[in-house]
Amino acid sequence: ITAFTGMDALTHAIESVTGVSANPVSDGLSLHAIRLIAKYLPVVMDEPGNVEARGFLLIASTMAGMAFINSFTGGVHATAHALGALYGISHGLANGIMLPHVMEFNLEESPDRFVLVADAMGLDVDGMSKEEAARAAVQAVRNLQKSVGLTQTLKDFGVPDGREALQPLIDLAMGDSQLPYNPRCLEEDDVCSLYLKAR
């Protein structure tokens, strides 16, 4: 549950920073939340009784929540909501599974925003090109997932790999209220591709 909720908060923060409604208030809240989660989530997973580290995660979760109230989320949440509804996947885990795939999809639309994420994740972006730093942000999320034991994929929950079987998921995601806030337009074929990549 700690790992799931940590990834949920991280998703709130990353989608807030990279979405179409990002603003200075949401940026400040989101970027510091990312810093805290990147630092303290692995600590808490190694030391479950570390109250100080858990306290910082609570602060990060609150800040990320305040951020996305001001800027909304995006494609990760849209696809994750559908997974929770139809396959019963815990919301935080569904977000965690979808997050790097949607980030990768969005990179070309707003690389500057993903450079901010990379920096907040603790990466040294000096000397990297904008594209390299943006891609490094995706890898940093994948590394964090592995470090906290989130290695599951959609196939572990029986999510199918055929377009026809995926269509109910796609339809639900396409109607989600958060989809319009994604920085890059997501069409049905894109959503299908994201689900297949997450398998």
C-alpha positions in Angstrom: 0.0 0.0 0.0 2.9 2.4 0.8 4.4 1.8 -2.7 1.1 2.1 -4.4 0.2 5.4 -2.7 3.7 6.7 -3.2 3.4 6.1 -7.0 -0.1 7.6 -7.0 1.3 10.8 -5.4 4.2 10.8 -7.8 1.8 10.5 -10.7 -0.3 13.4 -9.4 2.9 15.6 -9.3 4.3 14.6 -12.6 1.0 14.9 -14.5 0.5 18.3 -12.8 3.9 19.6 -14.0 3.6 18.2 -17.5 -0.1 18.8 -18.3 -1.7 21.6 -20.3 -2.9 23.4 -17.2 0.4 23.6 -15.4 1.0 27.0 -13.7 3.5 28.5 -11.3 1.5 27.5 -8.2 1.1 23.9 -9.3 4.7 23.7 -10.4 6.1 24.7 -7.1 3.9 22.2 -5.2 4.5 19.4 -7.7 8.3 19.7 -8.1 8.9 19.7 -4.4 6.6 16.7 -4.0 8.6 14.8 -6.6 11.8 15.6 -4.7 10.4 14.3 -1.5 8.9 11.1 -3.0 12.1 10.3 -4.9 14.1 10.7 -1.7 11.8 9.1 0.9 9.8 6.4 -0.8 12.8 4.1 -1.1 13.7 4.8 2.5 10.3 3.9 3.8 10.2 0.7 1.8 13.5 -0.3 3.4 12.6 1.0 6.8 8.8 0.7 7.3 9.0 2.0 10.8 10.8 5.3 9.8 8.2 7.8 11.0 10.2 10.8 9.8 10.4 9.5 6.3 6.7 8.6 6.3 6.0 12.1 7.5 7.8 13.6 4.5 5.8 11.3 2.2 2.5 12.5 3.8 3.7 16.1 3.1 4.6 15.2 -0.5 1.2 13.5 -1.0 -0.6 16.6 0.3 1.5 18.9 -1.9 0.9 16.7 -5.0 -2.8 16.7 -4.2 -2.9 20.5 -3.9 -1.0 20.7 -7.2 -3.3 18.6 -9.3 -6.4 20.3 -7.9 -5.0 23.4 -9.6 -3.9 21.8 -12.8 -5.6 18.4 -13.1 -3.8 15.2 -14.3 -3.8 13.5 -17.7 -3.4 10.3 -19.7 -2.0 8.3 -16.9 -5.0 8.8 -14.7 -7.4 8.4 -17.6 -6.0 5.0 -18.5 -5.6 3.9 -14.8 -9.2 4.8 -13.9 -10.4 2.4 -16.6 -8.0 -0.3 -15.3 -9.4 0.0 -11.8 -13.0 -0.1 -13.0 -12.7 -3.1 -15.3 -9.9 -5.1 -13.8 -9.9 -4.1 -10.2 -6.2 -2.9 -10.2 -5.4 -0.7 -7.2 -5.4 2.9 -8.4 -1.8 3.6 -7.3 -0.5 0.5 -8.9 -2.4 1.2 -12.1 -0.9 4.7 -12.2 2.5 3.2 -11.5 2.2 0.7 -14.3 1.0 3.3 -16.9 3.2 6.3 -15.8 6.4 5.7 -17.7 4.6 4.7 -20.9 2.4 7.8 -20.9 5.4 9.9 -20.0 7.3 8.5 -23.0 4.3 9.2 -25.3 4.2 12.8 -24.1 7.9 13.6 -24.3 7.9 15.1 -27.8 5.1 17.5 -26.9 6.7 19.1 -23.8 10.3 18.1 -23.3 11.0 21.2 -21.2 8.5 20.1 -18.6 10.1 16.7 -18.4 13.5 18.2 -17.8 12.0 19.8 -14.7 10.8 16.4 -13.6 14.3 14.9 -14.2 15.9 17.6 -12.1 13.3 17.1 -9.3 14.0 13.3 -9.4 17.6 14.2 -8.4 19.3 13.8 -11.8 22.2 15.9 -12.9 20.8 17.4 -16.1 23.7 19.7 -16.8 25.5 18.7 -19.9 22.4 16.7 -21.2 20.4 17.8 -24.2 16.8 18.7 -23.6 15.8 15.4 -25.1 18.3 13.4 -23.1 17.2 14.9 -19.8 13.5 14.4 -20.7 14.2 10.7 -21.4 16.2 10.4 -18.2 13.1 11.4 -16.3 11.3 8.4 -17.7 14.1 6.1 -16.7 14.3 7.6 -13.3 10.6 6.7 -12.7 11.3 3.2 -13.9 14.3 2.9 -11.6 12.2 4.2 -8.7 9.5 1.6 -9.4 12.0 -1.2 -9.4 13.6 0.0 -6.2 10.3 -0.1 -4.3 9.3 -3.5 -5.8 6.7 -2.5 -8.3 7.5 -4.9 -11.2 4.0 -6.0 -12.2 2.6 -5.4 -15.6 -1.0 -5.4 -17.0 -0.7 -9.1 -18.1 -0.4 -10.0 -14.4 -4.0 -8.9 -14.0 -5.4 -10.6 -17.1 -5.6 -7.5 -19.3 -5.8 -8.9 -22.9 -3.6 -8.1 -25.8 -6.1 -7.8 -28.6 -7.7 -4.6 -29.9 -11.3 -6.0 -29.7 -10.8 -7.3 -26.2 -9.2 -4.0 -25.1 -12.0 -1.9 -26.6 -14.0 -1.6 -23.4 -10.9 -0.2 -21.6 -10.2 2.1 -24.4 -13.7 3.4 -24.5 -13.7 4.1 -20.8 -10.3 5.9 -20.9 -11.4 8.0 -23.9 -14.4 9.2 -21.9 -12.4 10.1 -18.8 -12.5 13.6 -17.5 -8.7 13.9 -17.1 -7.9 13.0 -20.7 -8.2 16.5 -22.1 -5.5 17.8 -19.8 -2.8 15.5 -21.3 -0.1 17.5 -23.1 -0.3 15.4 -26.2 -3.7 14.5 -27.8 -4.5 10.8 -27.2 -6.6 9.0 -29.8 -8.1 5.6 -29.5 -5.1 4.0 -31.3 -2.7 5.7 -28.9 -4.6 4.5 -25.8 -4.6 0.9 -27.2 -0.9 1.2 -27.9 -0.2 2.4 -24.3 -2.1 -0.6 -22.8 -0.2 -3.0 -25.0 3.1 -1.5 -24.0 2.2 -1.8 -20.4 1.6 -5.5 -20.7 
